Amino acid sequence: VIAMQTQNGFWGGPSYDAIKEIINYMVVNNKLDPFRVVDNGLSAGGTGTWEMSHLNPTYIAASLPMSAASTEYYAPAIVNKLKYSPIWIFQGALDGNPDPYTTKLVRDAYLNAGGNFKYTEYAGVGHGTWNIAWAEPDFYPFVLRANAANPWPLTGRKEFCPGDAINLTHGLT
């Protein structure tokens, strides 16, 4: 798990290149499974989580941004790049930056594209969602299930009854 965080709120190409170097080093020297790298961060760290994922989608198996959404993240180019990757976003209902409305627009864009997207909003919570998110019963199981080699069927349908037509698109990061 890469826990993205920054004090100055700025991420950029050199930061992501450094993270990729760490991942590459650990794959070779520490037996890191390159198909199971997950990123997570709150606020500016959540922004880093989003950006690392969409700029380097083959490096990240799943993303868990917290209190981080932007109108940029529901652009079709980003949605189409990440719709096969598991994403679980956490939002405080009282948060003003980002507000729940923006996060729901991001959620809806992924769900409308058939993406692998999970949304959790906490009533009575502002920006600090990390402790409550990390305490979610499925948080760590979600992390452990993440594997970039697992295909995602658009729309999430995985089970069929006899006689059902099977016509699905599956994808990998």
Residue, then its C-alpha position, 0 to 999 in steps of 0.5 A: v500500500i502506498a499512502m500518498q500524503t504531502q505537506n504542501g499540497f503539490w504533486g507532479g511528475p517527479s513525485y510520481d516518477a520517484i514512486k515508480e522507482i520505489i515500486n520498481y526497486m521493491v519488485v526486484n529486491n523485495k519480491l513486491d507483487p507488481f499486480r497488487v500495489v494499492d494507493n490511498g491518501l486523504s485530501a492532497g494525498g487523495t489527489g496524489t492517489w487519483e493522479m498516480s492512478h490515472l498517470n500510471p494506471t499499470y502501476i496501481a491495482a486499486s485506489l482508495p482516495m479520501s476527501a479528494a474529488s475534482t471535476e477533472y476526475y470525471a472527464p471521459a479520458i480519465v474514466n475510460k482509463l480507470k474504469y477497470s480498476p477498483i476505486w473506493i472513495f470516501q467522502g464526509a457529508l459535511d466536507g466543503n472541499p470537496d463537497p459531496y456533490t462533486t464526489k457524487l458526479v465522479r461516482d456517477a461518471y464511473l458507474n455510468a461507464g460500468g466502472n469498478f467504483k465504490y462510494t462511501e459517504y459519512a453523515g456528520v463527518g467533515h474532511g477528516t475521513w481517514n480513521i473512519a474509512w480505515a475502520e470500515p469492515d471491508f477496507y483491508p479485505f478490499v485492499l487484499r482483493a486488489n489485483a491488476a490481473n483480475p478482469w472487471p466486467l463492465t457493469g459488474r455482472k458476473e453471474f448468469c442463468p441458463g439461457d441468458a445471453i452473455n455479451l460483456t466487455h471485460g478489461l484490465t488496467 
